[in-house]
Amino acid sequence: MTVSIAWKNLFEGRARFLMSVGGVALAILLILVLDGVFAGAMKQLTFYMDKTPYDITLAQEGVGNLHMTSSFFPASKAGAVKKVRGVKGVDSIFYNSDYLVIGENRSLAYVIGYQPGKLGGPWEMAEGSADLKPGEIIVDERIADKYDLKIGDRLTVLGRSFKVGGLAKGTVNITNSIAFVRYDDFERARGLRGVVSYSLVTVKRGENPRDVIGRIKDEVKGINVMTREEFADNEKRLVSDMAGDVIKMMNLVGFLIGLAVLGLTAYTATLSKVREYGILKAIGAKNRKLIGVVFKQAIISVVGGFVIAVALAFAVAFGLGAAQAGVSLVIGPPSLLKVILGAGLITILASSIPILRIAGLNPAEVFRR
């Protein structure tokens, strides 16, 4: 009975129904998009660690991330780690943050020096080969599109001119991209000998990476040893500490605005039906039944708006990916749970305010109007 009345109230006027459910959907969509942009930005930061199949990271002592840091330690220590029980392989890379200079344009990039055929290079190619020849560089396809770069064109990085030898996929994040050069080209450009920036360690099948880390720490001193996941978490934490407060504040403001819109929509939708509730009360409906109608109407609006908002959010995420906008939208279970709980709570609270008026309504007042 109460559900039937709630449905009739919602569908009685098509425009009012669209405004009610549409307002809820747009408010939830705002929250999901802001949450998704933040989650997507954090995920983009660790593409390199996530996509490269290794288990343990070796870095300079005291260094635990990539962003805004440098790491150099003796290559002999990487050689010593190869002899530790449980280690399958050790592939070393060079790393530096630098600008890709393309004509008059500059584009910030993480520059990775890797050995073709070993770990550390691009994980997916859009064009060309990851088996770089001396003097070649791989840049992301989006960077190439943006600056009209083609295979064989030249750019400057690390103080030297490189020829574009390939285009990678999925290495652009919200702040920069990743470019790849040969290990020996990086070594010559920076004048480095006998050192590496990071080493990527794979363990033998059946070995626990944490057990192997314990052995490495016992046998090889003077380097930082961490799992791939710890390395990625350190990167996220550093960037979050630097800019996360601002992003989180924006996210919180968006969340509060969304909840305010939800509350206002639920409040006006309920208040607009006070006369109808008064008539029901006049013909014998109890307050308890009317309150049930109000809450069920609010729940129907929230569920309908939530479904529409989630569908729109995934459509936006797909559109951003298809457009290669450099902004990733990640819609995960924590975000969905937060939204549905917050939306449900604020809608019920907002609907409760008119309920007080309904409960105290004198049915005779309805017929005087």
C-alpha positions as YAML, in Angstrom:
chain: A
units: angstrom
residues:
- id: 1
  name: MET
  ca: [0.00, 0.00, 0.00]
- id: 2
  name: THR
  ca: [2.64, 2.54, 1.07]
- id: 3
  name: VAL
  ca: [4.94, 1.56, -1.82]
- id: 4
  name: SER
  ca: [2.05, 1.95, -4.27]
- id: 5
  name: ILE
  ca: [1.28, 5.44, -2.99]
- id: 6
  name: ALA
  ca: [4.97, 6.37, -3.12]
- id: 7
  name: TRP
  ca: [5.18, 5.27, -6.75]
- id: 8
  name: LYS
  ca: [2.01, 7.20, -7.63]
- id: 9
  name: ASN
  ca: [3.38, 10.33, -5.95]
- id: 10
  name: LEU
  ca: [6.59, 10.10, -7.95]
- id: 11
  name: PHE
  ca: [4.97, 9.36, -11.31]
- id: 12
  name: GLU
  ca: [1.96, 11.61, -10.97]
- id: 13
  name: GLY
  ca: [3.73, 14.45, -12.72]
- id: 14
  name: ARG
  ca: [6.37, 13.46, -15.29]
- id: 15
  name: ALA
  ca: [8.24, 16.75, -14.99]
- id: 16
  name: ARG
  ca: [8.28, 16.56, -11.21]
- id: 17
  name: PHE
  ca: [9.48, 12.94, -11.33]
- id: 18
  name: LEU
  ca: [12.29, 13.83, -13.72]
- id: 19
  name: MET
  ca: [13.32, 16.76, -11.53]
- id: 20
  name: SER
  ca: [13.30, 14.61, -8.40]
- id: 21
  name: VAL
  ca: [15.21, 11.60, -9.73]
- id: 22
  name: GLY
  ca: [17.30, 13.74, -12.12]
- id: 23
  name: GLY
  ca: [18.37, 16.05, -9.30]
- id: 24
  name: VAL
  ca: [19.41, 13.07, -7.19]
- id: 25
  name: ALA
  ca: [21.29, 11.52, -10.17]
- id: 26
  name: LEU
  ca: [23.21, 14.73, -10.95]
- id: 27
  name: ALA
  ca: [24.18, 15.21, -7.30]
- id: 28
  name: ILE
  ca: [25.44, 11.62, -7.05]
- id: 29
  name: LEU
  ca: [27.21, 11.94, -10.42]
- id: 30
  name: LEU
  ca: [29.09, 15.02, -9.13]
- id: 31
  name: ILE
  ca: [30.32, 13.05, -6.12]
- id: 32
  name: LEU
  ca: [31.29, 9.99, -8.19]
- id: 33
  name: VAL
  ca: [33.19, 12.02, -10.78]
- id: 34
  name: LEU
  ca: [35.21, 13.96, -8.20]
- id: 35
  name: ASP
  ca: [35.96, 10.75, -6.30]
- id: 36
  name: GLY
  ca: [36.82, 8.97, -9.54]
- id: 37
  name: VAL
  ca: [39.21, 11.67, -10.77]
- id: 38
  name: PHE
  ca: [41.15, 11.52, -7.49]
- id: 39
  name: ALA
  ca: [41.29, 7.70, -7.53]
- id: 40
  name: GLY
  ca: [42.27, 7.74, -11.20]
- id: 41
  name: ALA
  ca: [45.06, 10.24, -10.62]
- id: 42
  name: MET
  ca: [46.49, 8.07, -7.83]
- id: 43
  name: LYS
  ca: [46.30, 4.98, -10.05]
- id: 44
  name: GLN
  ca: [48.04, 6.72, -12.95]
- id: 45
  name: LEU
  ca: [50.98, 7.59, -10.72]
- id: 46
  name: THR
  ca: [51.94, 3.93, -10.37]
- id: 47
  name: PHE
  ca: [51.38, 2.67, -13.93]
- id: 48
  name: TYR
  ca: [55.09, 1.88, -14.29]
- id: 49
  name: MET
  ca: [55.20, -0.26, -11.13]
- id: 50
  name: ASP
  ca: [51.82, -1.85, -11.80]
- id: 51
  name: LYS
  ca: [52.53, -2.83, -15.40]
- id: 52
  name: THR
  ca: [56.12, -4.06, -15.01]
- id: 53
  name: PRO
  ca: [56.18, -7.73, -13.91]
- id: 54
  name: TYR
  ca: [58.69, -7.87, -11.08]
- id: 55
  name: ASP
  ca: [58.58, -8.52, -7.32]
- id: 56
  name: ILE
  ca: [61.18, -6.43, -5.45]
- id: 57
  name: THR
  ca: [62.62, -2.94, -5.94]
- id: 58
  name: LEU
  ca: [66.18, -1.97, -5.06]
- id: 59
  name: ALA
  ca: [66.95, 1.73, -4.57]
- id: 60
  name: GLN
  ca: [69.51, 4.01, -3.03]
- id: 61
  name: GLU
  ca: [69.46, 3.86, 0.75]
- id: 62
  name: GLY
  ca: [66.83, 6.30, 2.03]
- id: 63
  name: VAL
  ca: [64.98, 6.51, -1.31]
- id: 64
  name: GLY
  ca: [61.57, 4.85, -1.59]
- id: 65
  name: ASN
  ca: [59.84, 6.41, -4.61]
- id: 66
  name: LEU
  ca: [60.32, 8.00, -8.05]
- id: 67
  name: HIS
  ca: [58.67, 11.41, -7.90]
- id: 68
  name: MET
  ca: [60.94, 14.40, -7.16]
- id: 69
  name: THR
  ca: [63.89, 12.26, -6.15]
- id: 70
  name: SER
  ca: [67.04, 10.68, -7.53]
- id: 71
  name: SER
  ca: [68.51, 7.29, -6.77]
- id: 72
  name: PHE
  ca: [71.99, 5.99, -7.52]
- id: 73
  name: PHE
  ca: [73.77, 3.05, -5.93]
- id: 74
  name: PRO
  ca: [76.73, 0.87, -6.99]
- id: 75
  name: ALA
  ca: [75.95, -1.60, -9.75]
- id: 76
  name: SER
  ca: [78.02, -4.13, -7.80]
- id: 77
  name: LYS
  ca: [75.28, -4.30, -5.19]
- id: 78
  name: ALA
  ca: [72.75, -5.28, -7.86]
- id: 79
  name: GLY
  ca: [75.24, -7.98, -8.92]
- id: 80
  name: ALA
  ca: [75.48, -9.21, -5.33]
- id: 81
  name: VAL
  ca: [71.68, -9.44, -5.07]
- id: 82
  name: LYS
  ca: [71.67, -11.82, -8.06]
- id: 83
  name: LYS
  ca: [73.54, -14.36, -5.90]
- id: 84
  name: VAL
  ca: [71.01, -14.27, -3.05]
- id: 85
  name: ARG
  ca: [69.01, -17.48, -2.66]
- id: 86
  name: GLY
  ca: [65.55, -17.18, -4.18]
- id: 87
  name: VAL
  ca: [66.43, -14.44, -6.67]
- id: 88
  name: LYS
  ca: [65.62, -15.32, -10.27]
- id: 89
  name: GLY
  ca: [66.79, -12.14, -12.02]
- id: 90
  name: VAL
  ca: [67.87, -8.54, -11.50]
- id: 91
  name: ASP
  ca: [67.30, -5.93, -14.23]
- id: 92
  name: SER
  ca: [68.63, -2.44, -13.55]
- id: 93
  name: ILE
  ca: [67.38, 0.87, -14.93]
- id: 94
  name: PHE
  ca: [68.35, 4.53, -14.92]
- id: 95
  name: TYR
  ca: [65.79, 7.18, -14.05]
- id: 96
  name: ASN
  ca: [65.61, 10.95, -14.30]
- id: 97
  name: SER
  ca: [62.81, 13.50, -14.50]
- id: 98
  name: ASP
  ca: [63.40, 15.82, -17.47]
- id: 99
  name: TYR
  ca: [61.64, 17.78, -20.21]
- id: 100
  name: LEU
  ca: [61.08, 16.47, -23.70]
- id: 101
  name: VAL
  ca: [62.01, 19.46, -25.86]
- id: 102
  name: ILE
  ca: [60.00, 19.31, -29.10]
- id: 103
  name: GLY
  ca: [60.66, 22.41, -31.17]
- id: 104
  name: GLU
  ca: [59.42, 25.29, -29.01]
- id: 105
  name: ASN
  ca: [57.43, 22.96, -26.76]
- id: 106
  name: ARG
  ca: [58.42, 21.28, -23.52]
- id: 107
  name: SER
  ca: [56.71, 18.27, -21.95]
- id: 108
  name: LEU
  ca: [57.62, 16.90, -18.51]
- id: 109
  name: ALA
  ca: [58.52, 13.20, -18.49]
- id: 110
  name: TYR
  ca: [59.98, 10.44, -16.38]
- id: 111
  name: VAL
  ca: [62.89, 9.26, -18.52]
- id: 112
  name: ILE
  ca: [63.74, 5.58, -18.06]
- id: 113
  name: GLY
  ca: [66.97, 4.06, -19.33]
- id: 114
  name: TYR
  ca: [66.43, 0.33, -19.85]
- id: 115
  name: GLN
  ca: [68.11, -2.57, -21.57]
- id: 116
  name: PRO
  ca: [66.00, -3.79, -24.53]
- id: 117
  name: GLY
  ca: [64.88, -7.36, -23.98]
- id: 118
  name: LYS
  ca: [64.91, -6.98, -20.19]
- id: 119
  name: LEU
  ca: [62.46, -5.60, -17.64]
- id: 120
  name: GLY
  ca: [61.90, -1.88, -17.28]
- id: 121
  name: GLY
  ca: [60.80, -0.87, -20.77]
- id: 122
  name: PRO
  ca: [57.36, -0.01, -22.18]
- id: 123
  name: TRP
  ca: [54.64, -2.59, -21.51]
- id: 124
  name: GLU
  ca: [52.55, -1.88, -24.63]
- id: 125
  name: MET
  ca: [53.51, -0.39, -27.96]
- id: 126
  name: ALA
  ca: [51.19, 1.55, -30.26]
- id: 127
  name: GLU
  ca: [53.73, 1.80, -33.06]
- id: 128
  name: GLY
  ca: [57.33, 0.83, -33.63]
- id: 129
  name: SER
  ca: [59.39, -1.58, -31.52]
- id: 130
  name: ALA
  ca: [60.53, -1.68, -27.88]
- id: 131
  name: ASP
  ca: [63.86, -3.05, -29.15]
- id: 132
  name: LEU
  ca: [65.45, 0.39, -29.43]
- id: 133
  name: LYS
  ca: [68.49, 1.10, -31.52]
- id: 134
  name: PRO
  ca: [71.21, 3.44, -30.22]
- id: 135
  name: GLY
  ca: [70.10, 7.09, -30.23]
- id: 136
  name: GLU
  ca: [66.36, 6.27, -30.26]
- id: 137
  name: ILE
  ca: [63.60, 7.14, -27.81]
- id: 138
  name: ILE
  ca: [60.07, 5.89, -27.14]
- id: 139
  name: VAL
  ca: [57.41, 8.43, -26.20]
- id: 140
  name: ASP
  ca: [53.71, 8.01, -25.50]
- id: 141
  name: GLU
  ca: [51.32, 8.09, -28.45]
- id: 142
  name: ARG
  ca: [49.35, 10.92, -26.81]
- id: 143
  name: ILE
  ca: [52.47, 13.07, -26.60]
- id: 144
  name: ALA
  ca: [53.15, 12.27, -30.25]
- id: 145
  name: ASP
  ca: [49.61, 13.29, -31.22]
- id: 146
  name: LYS
  ca: [49.77, 16.47, -29.17]
- id: 147
  name: TYR
  ca: [53.03, 17.67, -30.72]
- id: 148
  name: ASP
  ca: [52.62, 16.06, -34.15]
- id: 149
  name: LEU
  ca: [55.55, 13.68, -33.66]
- id: 150
  name: LYS
  ca: [56.11, 10.74, -35.97]
- id: 151
  name: ILE
  ca: [58.51, 7.82, -36.07]
- id: 152
  name: GLY
  ca: [61.86, 9.19, -37.23]
- id: 153
  name: ASP
  ca: [61.31, 12.74, -35.89]
- id: 154
  name: ARG
  ca: [63.79, 14.15, -33.41]
- id: 155
  name: LEU
  ca: [63.49, 15.68, -29.95]
- id: 156
  name: THR
  ca: [65.89, 16.67, -27.20]
- id: 157
  name: VAL
  ca: [66.07, 15.16, -23.70]
- id: 158
  name: LEU
  ca: [68.89, 14.56, -21.20]
- id: 159
  name: GLY
  ca: [70.78, 17.25, -23.10]
- id: 160
  name: ARG
  ca: [70.95, 15.15, -26.28]
- id: 161
  name: SER
  ca: [69.03, 14.73, -29.51]
- id: 162
  name: PHE
  ca: [67.09, 11.47, -29.91]
- id: 163
  name: LYS
  ca: [65.17, 10.02, -32.84]
- id: 164
  name: VAL
  ca: [61.65, 8.76, -32.11]
- id: 165
  name: GLY
  ca: [61.89, 4.99, -32.53]
- id: 166
  name: GLY
  ca: [58.50, 3.96, -31.14]
- id: 167
  name: LEU
  ca: [55.24, 5.10, -29.56]
- id: 168
  name: ALA
  ca: [54.04, 3.55, -26.31]
- id: 169
  name: LYS
  ca: [50.52, 3.21, -24.91]
- id: 170
  name: GLY
  ca: [49.26, 4.11, -21.46]
- id: 171
  name: THR
  ca: [52.23, 6.02, -20.02]
- id: 172
  name: VAL
  ca: [50.59, 9.45, -19.61]
- id: 173
  name: ASN
  ca: [49.24, 10.57, -16.26]
- id: 174
  name: ILE
  ca: [47.69, 13.82, -15.09]
- id: 175
  name: THR
  ca: [51.08, 15.57, -14.68]
- id: 176
  name: ASN
  ca: [53.60, 13.93, -17.01]
- id: 177
  name: SER
  ca: [54.41, 11.00, -19.29]
- id: 178
  name: ILE
  ca: [57.08, 8.30, -19.36]
- id: 179
  name: ALA
  ca: [59.76, 8.20, -22.07]
- id: 180
  name: PHE
  ca: [62.21, 5.35, -22.64]
- id: 181
  name: VAL
  ca: [65.77, 5.35, -23.95]
- id: 182
  name: ARG
  ca: [68.44, 2.70, -24.07]
- id: 183
  name: TYR
  ca: [70.39, 2.06, -20.86]
- id: 184
  name: ASP
  ca: [73.72, 2.78, -22.52]
- id: 185
  name: ASP
  ca: [72.41, 6.01, -24.13]
- id: 186
  name: PHE
  ca: [71.27, 7.24, -20.71]
- id: 187
  name: GLU
  ca: [74.61, 6.24, -19.24]
- id: 188
  name: ARG
  ca: [76.53, 8.26, -21.84]
- id: 189
  name: ALA
  ca: [74.19, 11.26, -21.65]
- id: 190
  name: ARG
  ca: [74.66, 11.57, -17.89]
- id: 191
  name: GLY
  ca: [78.27, 10.42, -17.76]
- id: 192
  name: LEU
  ca: [77.49, 7.58, -15.37]
- id: 193
  name: ARG
  ca: [79.71, 4.59, -14.71]
- id: 194
  name: GLY
  ca: [79.31, 1.75, -12.28]
- id: 195
  name: VAL
  ca: [75.99, 2.89, -10.81]
- id: 196
  name: VAL
  ca: [72.30, 2.24, -11.37]
- id: 197
  name: SER
  ca: [69.16, 4.10, -10.30]
- id: 198
  name: TYR
  ca: [66.86, 1.21, -9.46]
- id: 199
  name: SER
  ca: [66.92, -2.55, -9.87]
- id: 200
  name: LEU
  ca: [63.87, -4.70, -10.55]
- id: 201
  name: VAL
  ca: [64.14, -8.10, -8.92]
- id: 202
  name: THR
  ca: [62.11, -11.19, -9.80]
- id: 203
  name: VAL
  ca: [62.02, -14.15, -7.42]
- id: 204
  name: LYS
  ca: [61.96, -17.84, -8.24]
- id: 205
  name: ARG
  ca: [58.66, -19.68, -8.42]
- id: 206
  name: GLY
  ca: [57.47, -20.76, -4.98]
- id: 207
  name: GLU
  ca: [59.51, -18.11, -3.17]
- id: 208
  name: ASN
  ca: [57.84, -15.50, -0.97]
- id: 209
  name: PRO
  ca: [59.14, -12.03, -1.93]
- id: 210
  name: ARG
  ca: [59.22, -10.96, 1.72]
- id: 211
  name: ASP
  ca: [61.43, -13.93, 2.62]
- id: 212
  name: VAL
  ca: [63.77, -13.02, -0.22]
- id: 213
  name: ILE
  ca: [63.81, -9.38, 0.94]
- id: 214
  name: GLY
  ca: [64.93, -10.58, 4.37]
- id: 215
  name: ARG
  ca: [67.84, -12.50, 2.82]
- id: 216
  name: ILE
  ca: [68.84, -9.54, 0.64]
- id: 217
  name: LYS
  ca: [68.91, -7.23, 3.66]
- id: 218
  name: ASP
  ca: [71.05, -9.72, 5.56]
- id: 219
  name: GLU
  ca: [73.56, -10.21, 2.74]
- id: 220
  name: VAL
  ca: [73.68, -6.87, 0.88]
- id: 221
  name: LYS
  ca: [73.96, -3.66, 2.89]
- id: 222
  name: GLY
  ca: [73.62, -0.01, 1.85]
- id: 223
  name: ILE
  ca: [70.52, -0.21, -0.35]
- id: 224
  name: ASN
  ca: [66.79, 0.16, 0.21]
- id: 225
  name: VAL
  ca: [64.86, -3.05, -0.48]
- id: 226
  name: MET
  ca: [61.07, -3.07, -0.80]
- id: 227
  name: THR
  ca: [58.29, -4.94, -2.53]
- id: 228
  name: ARG
  ca: [56.86, -3.55, -5.75]
- id: 229
  name: GLU
  ca: [53.63, -2.74, -3.87]
- id: 230
  name: GLU
  ca: [55.49, -0.81, -1.17]
- id: 231
  name: PHE
  ca: [57.33, 1.15, -3.85]
- id: 232
  name: ALA
  ca: [54.01, 2.06, -5.50]
- id: 233
  name: ASP
  ca: [52.41, 2.97, -2.17]
- id: 234
  name: ASN
  ca: [55.33, 5.28, -1.35]
- id: 235
  name: GLU
  ca: [54.81, 7.07, -4.66]
- id: 236
  name: LYS
  ca: [51.10, 7.56, -3.98]
- id: 237
  name: ARG
  ca: [51.73, 8.71, -0.43]
- id: 238
  name: LEU
  ca: [54.31, 11.32, -1.45]
- id: 239
  name: VAL
  ca: [52.09, 12.88, -4.13]
- id: 240
  name: SER
  ca: [49.08, 12.69, -1.84]
- id: 241
  name: ASP
  ca: [51.03, 14.50, 0.90]
- id: 242
  name: MET
  ca: [52.08, 17.19, -1.57]
- id: 243
  name: ALA
  ca: [48.81, 17.86, -3.36]
- id: 244
  name: GLY
  ca: [46.37, 15.49, -1.76]
- id: 245
  name: ASP
  ca: [45.12, 17.98, 0.84]
- id: 246
  name: VAL
  ca: [43.95, 20.36, -1.88]
- id: 247
  name: ILE
  ca: [42.39, 17.55, -3.91]
- id: 248
  name: LYS
  ca: [40.77, 16.03, -0.84]
- id: 249
  name: MET
  ca: [39.36, 19.42, 0.15]
- id: 250
  name: MET
  ca: [37.89, 19.87, -3.34]
- id: 251
  name: ASN
  ca: [36.52, 16.35, -3.12]
- id: 252
  name: LEU
  ca: [34.96, 17.07, 0.28]
- id: 253
  name: VAL
  ca: [33.40, 20.32, -0.96]
- id: 254
  name: GLY
  ca: [31.97, 18.48, -3.97]
- id: 255
  name: PHE
  ca: [30.64, 15.75, -1.68]
- id: 256
  name: LEU
  ca: [28.95, 18.30, 0.59]
- id: 257
  name: ILE
  ca: [27.47, 20.19, -2.38]
- id: 258
  name: GLY
  ca: [26.16, 16.93, -3.78]
- id: 259
  name: LEU
  ca: [24.59, 16.02, -0.45]
- id: 260
  name: ALA
  ca: [23.06, 19.51, -0.17]
- id: 261
  name: VAL
  ca: [21.46, 19.14, -3.61]
- id: 262
  name: LEU
  ca: [20.20, 15.69, -2.62]
- id: 263
  name: GLY
  ca: [18.73, 17.03, 0.59]
- id: 264
  name: LEU
  ca: [17.05, 19.97, -1.12]
- id: 265
  name: THR
  ca: [15.59, 17.72, -3.81]
- id: 266
  name: ALA
  ca: [14.18, 15.29, -1.24]
- id: 267
  name: TYR
  ca: [12.85, 18.13, 0.92]
- id: 268
  name: THR
  ca: [11.00, 19.93, -1.90]
- id: 269
  name: ALA
  ca: [9.66, 16.65, -3.34]
- id: 270
  name: THR
  ca: [8.13, 15.78, 0.03]
- id: 271
  name: LEU
  ca: [6.92, 19.30, 0.85]
- id: 272
  name: SER
  ca: [5.14, 19.59, -2.50]
- id: 273
  name: LYS
  ca: [2.91, 16.67, -1.50]
- id: 274
  name: VAL
  ca: [1.83, 17.96, 1.91]
- id: 275
  name: ARG
  ca: [-1.70, 18.66, 0.66]
- id: 276
  name: GLU
  ca: [-2.07, 15.10, -0.67]
- id: 277
  name: TYR
  ca: [-0.82, 13.70, 2.63]
- id: 278
  name: GLY
  ca: [-3.32, 15.88, 4.44]
- id: 279
  name: ILE
  ca: [-6.15, 14.42, 2.36]
- id: 280
  name: LEU
  ca: [-4.96, 10.90, 3.13]
- id: 281
  name: LYS
  ca: [-4.88, 11.81, 6.81]
- id: 282
  name: ALA
  ca: [-8.39, 13.22, 6.58]
- id: 283
  name: ILE
  ca: [-9.75, 9.95, 5.23]
- id: 284
  name: GLY
  ca: [-8.18, 7.94, 7.99]
- id: 285
  name: ALA
  ca: [-4.51, 7.33, 7.17]
- id: 286
  name: LYS
  ca: [-2.33, 7.10, 10.27]
- id: 287
  name: ASN
  ca: [0.86, 9.15, 10.72]
- id: 288
  name: ARG
  ca: [2.90, 5.94, 10.73]
- id: 289
  name: LYS
  ca: [1.60, 4.99, 7.28]
- id: 290
  name: LEU
  ca: [2.21, 8.49, 5.90]
- id: 291
  name: ILE
  ca: [5.76, 8.52, 7.26]
- id: 292
  name: GLY
  ca: [6.30, 5.15, 5.58]
- id: 293
  name: VAL
  ca: [5.11, 6.62, 2.28]
- id: 294
  name: VAL
  ca: [7.52, 9.56, 2.61]
- id: 295
  name: PHE
  ca: [10.52, 7.34, 3.37]
- id: 296
  name: LYS
  ca: [9.71, 4.86, 0.60]
- id: 297
  name: GLN
  ca: [9.35, 7.73, -1.87]
- id: 298
  name: ALA
  ca: [12.77, 9.03, -0.79]
- id: 299
  name: ILE
  ca: [14.35, 5.57, -1.12]
- id: 300
  name: ILE
  ca: [12.86, 5.07, -4.60]
- id: 301
  name: SER
  ca: [14.27, 8.45, -5.69]
- id: 302
  name: VAL
  ca: [17.72, 7.67, -4.29]
- id: 303
  name: VAL
  ca: [17.91, 4.20, -5.83]
- id: 304
  name: GLY
  ca: [16.68, 5.46, -9.20]
- id: 305
  name: GLY
  ca: [19.08, 8.42, -9.13]
- id: 306
  name: PHE
  ca: [21.96, 6.19, -8.02]
- id: 307
  name: VAL
  ca: [21.46, 3.74, -10.90]
- id: 308
  name: ILE
  ca: [21.31, 6.59, -13.43]
- id: 309
  name: ALA
  ca: [24.35, 8.33, -11.89]
- id: 310
  name: VAL
  ca: [26.46, 5.15, -11.91]
- id: 311
  name: ALA
  ca: [25.58, 4.49, -15.55]
- id: 312
  name: LEU
  ca: [26.50, 8.09, -16.46]
- id: 313
  name: ALA
  ca: [29.74, 7.90, -14.44]
- id: 314
  name: PHE
  ca: [30.87, 4.77, -16.28]
- id: 315
  name: ALA
  ca: [29.91, 6.42, -19.57]
- id: 316
  name: VAL
  ca: [32.07, 9.43, -18.67]
- id: 317
  name: ALA
  ca: [34.95, 7.13, -17.70]
- id: 318
  name: PHE
  ca: [34.65, 5.28, -21.02]
- id: 319
  name: GLY
  ca: [34.49, 8.58, -22.92]
- id: 320
  name: LEU
  ca: [37.61, 9.92, -21.24]
- id: 321
  name: GLY
  ca: [39.46, 6.70, -22.04]
- id: 322
  name: ALA
  ca: [38.32, 6.72, -25.66]
- id: 323
  name: ALA
  ca: [39.27, 10.38, -26.04]
- id: 324
  name: GLN
  ca: [42.71, 9.70, -24.51]
- id: 325
  name: ALA
  ca: [42.25, 12.82, -22.40]
- id: 326
  name: GLY
  ca: [45.06, 11.99, -19.96]
- id: 327
  name: VAL
  ca: [42.53, 12.00, -17.11]
- id: 328
  name: SER
  ca: [41.44, 8.65, -15.75]
- id: 329
  name: LEU
  ca: [38.14, 8.13, -13.92]
- id: 330
  name: VAL
  ca: [38.12, 5.16, -11.55]
- id: 331
  name: ILE
  ca: [34.76, 4.15, -10.05]
- id: 332
  name: GLY
  ca: [35.42, 1.64, -7.28]
- id: 333
  name: PRO
  ca: [33.38, -0.11, -4.56]
- id: 334
  name: PRO
  ca: [34.53, 2.28, -1.76]
- id: 335
  name: SER
  ca: [33.28, 5.28, -3.72]
- id: 336
  name: LEU
  ca: [29.98, 3.60, -4.55]
- id: 337
  name: LEU
  ca: [29.45, 2.56, -0.93]
- id: 338
  name: LYS
  ca: [30.24, 6.04, 0.36]
- id: 339
  name: VAL
  ca: [27.82, 7.62, -2.08]
- id: 340
  name: ILE
  ca: [24.88, 5.29, -1.47]
- id: 341
  name: LEU
  ca: [25.24, 5.53, 2.31]
- id: 342
  name: GLY
  ca: [25.62, 9.32, 2.27]
- id: 343
  name: ALA
  ca: [22.80, 9.78, -0.23]
- id: 344
  name: GLY
  ca: [20.46, 7.51, 1.67]
- id: 345
  name: LEU
  ca: [21.17, 9.17, 5.01]
- id: 346
  name: ILE
  ca: [20.85, 12.78, 3.81]
- id: 347
  name: THR
  ca: [17.69, 11.99, 1.84]
- id: 348
  name: ILE
  ca: [16.01, 10.41, 4.84]
- id: 349
  name: LEU
  ca: [17.06, 13.32, 7.06]
- id: 350
  name: ALA
  ca: [15.82, 15.89, 4.54]
- id: 351
  name: SER
  ca: [12.54, 14.06, 4.16]
- id: 352
  name: SER
  ca: [12.11, 13.98, 7.94]
- id: 353
  name: ILE
  ca: [11.70, 17.76, 8.17]
- id: 354
  name: PRO
  ca: [8.39, 17.87, 6.24]
- id: 355
  name: ILE
  ca: [7.29, 14.78, 8.17]
- id: 356
  name: LEU
  ca: [7.02, 16.91, 11.31]
- id: 357
  name: ARG
  ca: [4.62, 19.17, 9.45]
- id: 358
  name: ILE
  ca: [2.64, 16.19, 8.15]
- id: 359
  name: ALA
  ca: [2.43, 14.62, 11.62]
- id: 360
  name: GLY
  ca: [1.05, 17.83, 13.08]
- id: 361
  name: LEU
  ca: [-1.23, 18.61, 10.16]
- id: 362
  name: ASN
  ca: [-4.90, 19.20, 10.95]
- id: 363
  name: PRO
  ca: [-6.86, 17.53, 8.11]
- id: 364
  name: ALA
  ca: [-9.51, 20.30, 8.29]
- id: 365
  name: GLU
  ca: [-6.86, 22.82, 7.15]
- id: 366
  name: VAL
  ca: [-6.55, 21.01, 3.82]
- id: 367
  name: PHE
  ca: [-10.18, 21.60, 2.93]
- id: 368
  name: ARG
  ca: [-10.13, 25.28, 3.85]
- id: 369
  name: ARG
  ca: [-7.63, 25.97, 1.02]
...
